[in-house]
Amino acid sequence: MGQSGDLISSLLPLVALFAIFYFLIIRPQQKQAKQHKQMIADLKKGDKIVTNGGLIVEISKVEETSLTVKNVDGSEMKLARDFVARIAE
């Protein structure tokens, strides 16, 4: 009986540390990734977005894996959906 009590008391800090790690790091990161994926799926023509490179552009055409975007000077370029950072305010 003494051996199992020692085992439980030695594993308890590890379990607590994992629970803290999960709720402070893993879970919020998964939630943020899910929100970003939903935001990318909801993009439509006319939305202004900010790319990972910092460009602020307007979507002119939505395709399955990419977006055609228009820069301020009117030039158009193709952008992979994965490089959309956020929607511009």
Stockholm file with secondary structure:
# STOCKHOLM 1.0

chainA/1-89         MGQSGDLISSLLPLVALFAIFYFLIIRPQQKQAKQHKQMIADLKKGDKIVTNGGLIVEISKVEETSLTVKNVDGSEMKLARDFVARIAE
#=GR chainA/1-89 SS CHHHHHHHHHHHHHHHHHHHHIIIIIHHHHHHHHHHHHHHHTCCTTCEEEETTSCEEEEEEECSSEEEEECTTSCEEEEEGGGEEEECC
#=GC SS_cons        CHHHHHHHHHHHHHHHHHHHHIIIIIHHHHHHHHHHHHHHHTCCTTCEEEETTSCEEEEEEECSSEEEEECTTSCEEEEEGGGEEEECC
//
